[in-house]
Amino acid sequence: MTTTIATTSEDTSSPSYIPRGTATAKLTFYAPPPDNSAPYNYVDPQPGIAQRNYLEPEQTVQITDIRNKEDNFNLDKDAFQVLQRVPTKTTYTTFESDASVRKIYYPEVESLLLSALPGAQKVILFDHTIRRQKDGAPRQPVNRAHVDQTRRAAIARVRKHVSDPAEAEELLKGRYRIVNVWRPLKGPVQSMPLAFASATSVDDKDLVPIEHRYPDRNGETMGVQFNEGQKWHYWSGMMEDERILLKCSDSEASGTSGNGLAQWVPHTAFWDPRTPAGAKGRESIEVRALVFG
């Protein structure tokens, strides 16, 4: 069931104004390294080392608001899906420590995924990131179109986070997905909302593997090359009881030209030029999950 939120005219100069409707904004995309070398990105670069070697051109795009059209999208078709009126026992203070996030919020996320994803039988939550759009925050919203995992990285995640190697290999024989659960910590979101491109509009050639270099290991993400056919969306004025599910990998999908099952969703934060002066900065959490079945 969709909750309708009016989009009538408001005082756009008010600090409490929430931009709604189609946004015209610049997104940051991927372009190959000038020397044609393999692209890389350091998670924690050492002094004197460039964080990444590829280019990041901006493109102005139309970003459609899905508010009041939530039921038109789902994980299998679009690789994103939204949920409303999600019950929670969390408060703002829950997210002041990683320990309380894991103790209070993780069980809610696990239960949510098991109930919302058809066929899901086992969930392993392996990571979370809290982002706060304010000075001094360790993690800011990421304004760069990307996909979190390649197929190879997804397999590595299963082997890394399933403690029993034999069980991991058995689970790899069935369906496994990586799904991010995104929510604001303090709504409504006015500034730096999340944009996501429907998988139905993304060509495989738009996505380029990038070596993602951690201090102790290497993974793989994907950069997103601009394509005029991509259809970008956002969800205006998100509240604390709303969730975005972002599918970052699906072992049963076979690409945009394959079986019609979406495999992954490009996404990025973006600056909406309609954001009023004095708007509160976005605060959000994304929890990353392996979903089996």
C-alpha positions in Angstrom: 0.0 0.0 0.0 1.3 3.4 -1.0 1.2 6.4 1.4 0.3 9.5 -0.6 2.2 12.7 0.4 1.1 15.9 -1.2 3.5 17.8 -3.4 1.7 21.2 -3.3 3.6 24.4 -3.6 5.5 25.5 -0.5 7.8 28.4 0.5 10.9 27.2 -1.3 13.1 29.6 0.7 12.1 28.1 4.1 14.8 26.1 5.8 12.2 23.3 6.3 11.3 23.1 2.6 11.5 19.5 1.2 12.3 19.4 -2.6 9.9 17.1 -4.4 9.2 16.1 -7.9 11.7 15.7 -10.7 15.1 17.1 -9.9 17.7 18.3 -12.5 21.1 17.8 -10.9 24.7 16.8 -11.7 25.8 13.3 -11.0 29.4 12.1 -11.0 30.2 9.2 -13.3 33.2 7.1 -14.3 35.6 7.6 -17.2 38.7 5.4 -17.8 42.2 6.3 -16.6 44.0 8.6 -19.1 46.8 6.0 -19.5 44.3 3.2 -20.0 45.6 1.3 -17.0 43.4 -0.9 -14.8 41.2 1.4 -12.6 41.7 1.3 -8.8 40.4 3.1 -5.7 42.1 3.1 -2.3 39.8 3.0 0.7 42.4 4.5 3.0 45.2 5.9 0.8 48.6 6.6 2.3 50.1 10.1 2.1 51.4 10.8 -1.4 49.4 8.1 -3.1 46.5 9.1 -5.3 43.2 7.7 -4.0 42.1 6.7 -7.5 43.5 6.8 -11.0 40.3 7.2 -13.2 38.4 10.2 -14.1 35.1 11.4 -12.7 33.1 13.6 -15.2 29.9 15.2 -14.2 26.7 15.0 -16.2 23.4 16.8 -15.7 20.5 14.3 -15.5 16.8 14.2 -14.7 16.1 12.4 -11.5 12.5 11.3 -11.1 10.8 11.3 -7.7 9.1 8.0 -7.0 7.0 9.4 -4.1 3.4 8.3 -4.6 4.6 5.7 -7.2 6.4 3.4 -4.8 4.6 0.2 -6.0 5.9 0.6 -9.5 9.4 -0.8 -8.6 10.7 -4.0 -7.2 14.0 -5.8 -6.6 13.6 -8.4 -9.3 12.9 -5.9 -12.1 14.6 -2.7 -11.0 17.1 -3.9 -8.4 15.6 -1.5 -5.9 12.5 -1.5 -3.9 11.1 0.7 -1.1 9.2 -0.1 2.0 7.0 2.2 4.2 5.8 2.1 7.8 8.5 -0.2 8.9 8.3 -0.8 12.7 11.4 -0.1 14.7 12.6 0.0 18.3 15.5 2.3 17.4 15.9 5.9 18.4 18.4 8.5 17.2 20.7 7.5 20.1 20.8 3.9 18.8 23.1 5.0 16.1 25.7 6.7 18.4 27.7 3.4 18.7 28.4 0.4 16.5 27.6 -1.8 19.4 24.0 -0.5 19.8 23.5 -0.6 16.0 24.4 -4.3 16.0 22.4 -5.1 19.1 19.2 -3.2 18.4 19.0 -2.4 14.6 20.6 -5.5 13.1 17.9 -7.9 14.3 15.3 -5.6 12.7 17.1 -5.6 9.4 17.4 -9.4 9.4 13.7 -9.8 10.1 12.8 -7.3 7.5 14.8 -9.0 4.8 13.5 -12.4 5.6 9.9 -11.2 5.4 10.3 -8.8 2.4 12.4 -11.0 0.0 10.6 -14.0 -1.4 12.6 -17.2 -1.0 15.0 -15.7 1.6 16.0 -18.4 4.1 19.2 -17.1 5.7 20.6 -13.6 6.2 24.1 -12.5 7.3 24.6 -8.8 8.0 28.2 -8.1 7.4 28.7 -4.4 7.5 27.1 -1.0 8.0 28.0 2.6 7.4 26.6 5.7 9.0 26.9 8.9 7.0 26.4 12.4 8.3 26.5 15.5 6.2 28.4 17.7 8.6 31.9 19.0 9.3 34.0 16.4 11.1 31.9 13.4 10.3 34.1 10.4 9.4 31.8 9.3 6.6 30.0 11.7 4.3 27.4 11.0 1.6 29.2 9.6 -1.5 28.6 11.6 -4.6 29.8 9.1 -7.2 27.7 6.7 -9.2 28.7 3.1 -8.4 27.7 -0.5 -7.8 29.0 -2.0 -4.6 30.1 -5.5 -5.9 31.1 -7.4 -9.0 30.1 -11.0 -9.3 33.6 -12.0 -8.2 33.4 -9.7 -5.2 30.1 -11.2 -4.2 31.5 -14.7 -4.2 34.4 -13.5 -2.1 31.9 -11.9 0.4 30.2 -15.3 0.9 33.5 -17.0 1.6 34.6 -14.2 3.9 31.5 -14.0 6.0 30.3 -17.6 6.2 32.5 -19.0 9.0 32.3 -22.7 7.9 34.1 -23.1 4.5 32.1 -26.2 3.6 28.8 -24.3 4.3 30.0 -21.4 2.2 30.7 -23.6 -0.8 27.3 -25.3 -0.4 25.5 -21.9 -0.2 27.3 -20.8 -3.3 25.5 -23.5 -5.2 22.1 -21.8 -4.5 20.8 -18.3 -4.9 22.7 -15.6 -3.0 22.1 -11.9 -3.1 23.7 -8.8 -1.6 21.2 -6.3 -0.5 21.8 -2.9 1.2 19.1 -1.5 3.5 19.2 2.3 3.4 17.3 4.6 5.8 17.6 8.1 7.3 18.4 8.5 10.9 16.5 11.8 11.1 13.8 12.6 8.7 12.6 14.1 6.5 15.6 14.0 4.2 16.1 17.5 2.7 19.7 17.4 1.5 21.9 15.0 -0.4 19.2 12.3 -1.1 20.1 9.0 -2.7 19.6 8.5 -6.4 19.3 5.0 -8.0 19.0 3.9 -11.6 16.5 1.3 -12.5 18.3 -1.9 -13.8 15.9 -1.9 -16.7 17.7 1.2 -18.1 21.3 0.2 -17.4 23.4 -1.6 -20.0 26.1 -4.1 -19.0 28.7 -2.0 -20.8 27.9 1.0 -18.6 29.5 -0.8 -15.6 33.3 -1.1 -15.3 35.0 -3.2 -12.6 37.3 -1.2 -10.3 39.9 -2.7 -7.9 38.8 -1.6 -4.4 42.0 -1.6 -2.3 41.5 -2.0 1.5 44.5 -2.0 3.8 44.3 -5.8 4.2 42.8 -7.0 1.0 41.4 -6.1 -2.4 37.8 -6.2 -3.5 35.9 -5.0 -6.6 33.3 -2.3 -7.1 32.0 -1.0 -10.4 32.1 2.5 -11.8 29.1 3.7 -13.9 29.7 5.3 -17.3 27.1 7.8 -18.3 24.4 6.6 -20.8 21.6 8.8 -21.9 19.2 5.8 -21.6 19.7 5.5 -17.9 16.6 6.3 -15.8 17.5 7.8 -12.4 15.2 8.1 -9.5 15.1 9.3 -5.9 12.5 9.2 -3.0 11.7 12.6 -1.7 11.5 13.5 1.9 12.3 10.1 3.3 11.3 9.4 6.9 12.7 7.1 9.6 10.1 4.5 9.0 11.0 4.2 5.3 13.6 1.9 3.7 15.3 1.6 0.4 16.4 -1.9 -0.6 19.4 -1.8 -3.0 20.3 -5.0 -4.7 24.1 -5.1 -5.3 24.4 -8.6 -6.6 22.2 -11.6 -7.5 23.7 -15.0 -8.5 20.6 -15.9 -10.4 20.7 -12.8 -12.7 22.4 -13.0 -16.0 22.8 -9.4 -16.9 20.6 -6.9 -18.7 20.5 -9.1 -21.8 19.8 -12.3 -19.9 16.9 -13.8 -18.0 15.2 -10.5 -17.1 16.2 -10.7 -13.5 17.9 -7.5 -12.3 21.4 -8.1 -10.9 22.5 -4.7 -9.5 21.5 -1.1 -9.1 23.8 1.9 -9.6 23.4 4.5 -6.9 24.8 7.8 -5.6 24.1 10.7 -3.4 23.4 14.0 -5.2 23.1 17.7 -4.5 19.7 18.9 -5.4 20.0 22.6 -6.4 16.5 23.2 -4.9 17.8 22.4 -1.4 17.0 25.5 0.8 19.6 27.4 2.7 19.7 26.2 6.3 18.4 22.7 5.5 19.5 20.1 7.9 22.3 17.8 6.6 21.4 14.2 5.7 22.1 11.5 8.2 21.7 7.9 7.2 22.7 4.3 7.7 23.2 1.5 5.1 23.4 -2.1 6.3 24.8 -4.6 3.9 23.5 -8.1 3.9 24.1 -11.5 2.3 20.7 -13.1 1.6 20.6 -16.8 0.8 17.6 -18.5 -0.9 
